Amino acid sequence: MSVLLAQEFSRLEHQVVVVTQTSGEGSEEFHFPVVRQPSLGKLFDLIKWCDVFWQNNLSLRTVWPAFVLPKPVVITHQGSYCAQPRGIDLPLRFKRAIANRATSVAISQFVADCFSIRSSIIPNPYDARMFAQSSHPTSRSDELLFVGRLVAEKGLDLLIDALARLRSRGLQRRLTVVGSGPELTAMQKLSENLGLRDQVKFAGPKLGAELVEIVQQHKILVVPSRYDEPFGVVALEGIAGGCVVVGSSGGGLPEAIGPCGVTFPNGDTEKLAGAIEELLRTSDNRDRFLAKAPEHLARFHPASIARQYLELFQSKLQ
C-alpha cells in the first residue's frame, strides 16, 4: 500500500521519502528515496524536512520525534491495534492513546469504529496496473480460488469442508489454493481425509504476473476468514481480475467486496457452501456482479486514494 501511494504522490510531483524498519535484502528499486532502519539523528532530520509525517500504521519507534519537533502527523490505522487492551499490554495502550489524539485515518468503517476519535475513512488501494480483467468469466477453465496465508484465522479449512458438502450435492468442483504457511500440511491432510485430493490443488505462493494469471483463470474467489478482516485488498484484486467474490461478513471485508459478490457469516460452513453453490449453478448471477465491478473498483484506484490523502495532508498545512 505504501509503495502504490508513494508512486502516485511522486507522479503528482510531490517529494516523497519512505522510512521503514525492513532491511531491504533483494528489494526492488523505487522512484523515490527509501531510508531503511534510520538512526535517530537521520529520523529527526527527515521529520524536520517534511511538511507532513504520514504513518501507514502506527510505529511507536518512529512517531514520537514528530511530536517533539512538532510536525503534522497523520496516522492510517490498518487494524493491527484495534482490539481493546487486556492486562498491562503497554505497547497496545500507548498505540491506542496516540491513535485517539492524532489525525486519524481508518481503512474501513469497521476499523474507524474501533477508536473513540473521529477518523477519515480512506480505504487501501489495489494495484490497478497489475490486476485487470482480461477474459469473460464463462471462458475461464477453473472455478474456485483461495489466495492468502495458510493460517487458522484465514479459514481455508472451512472452504475445504464446504467443497466436500458441494460434492455430496452433485457439484464436484476444483479449488486452487495460492499461498503458504504453517497450516499447509494440515490442509493437505484434510483434503485427503475428505476424499478431495483430485479437487484441491496447492499451488504455493505466487506474486506479480503469476498471481494475476491464476486469478484470471478462475470464476470465484473465496475469502473465508474466521476473524474480522480489517479490510480486504485480496477481494479487490479478485474483482479486478474478473472474479466474483464470496467472503465472510465480519469486519471490513464486505466494504471491499461491495456489490461484486456475496457474504456469509464468519465460520458458517453450510452458509459458505450455499453461497458458492448458488453462484456455480447460476452464471447470470456472476455476470450481474461483474457488471458492477468497474464502478466499484474506481473508488479504490491508487490515483483516487492518493488524491484523498493529498487533500487531507493539505488541510493540515492551512
Buried (B, 14 or more C-beta within 10 A) or exposed (E): BBBBBBBBBBEEEBEBEBBBEEEEEEEEEEEBEBBEEBEEEEBBBBBEEBEBBBBBBBBEEBBEBBBEEEBBBBBBBBBEBBEEBEEEBEEBBBBBEBBEEBBBBBBBBBBBEBBEEEBBBBBBBBBBEBBEBEEEBEEBEBBBBBBBBBBBEBBBBBBBBBBBBBBEEEBEBBBBBBBBBEBBEBBBEBBEEBEBEEBBBBBEEBEEEEBBEBBBBBBBBBBBBBBBBBBBBBBBBBBBBBBBBBBBBBBBBBBBBBEBBBBBEBBBBEBBBBBBBEBBEEEEBBEEBBEBBEEBBEBBBBBBBBBBBBEBBEEBEE
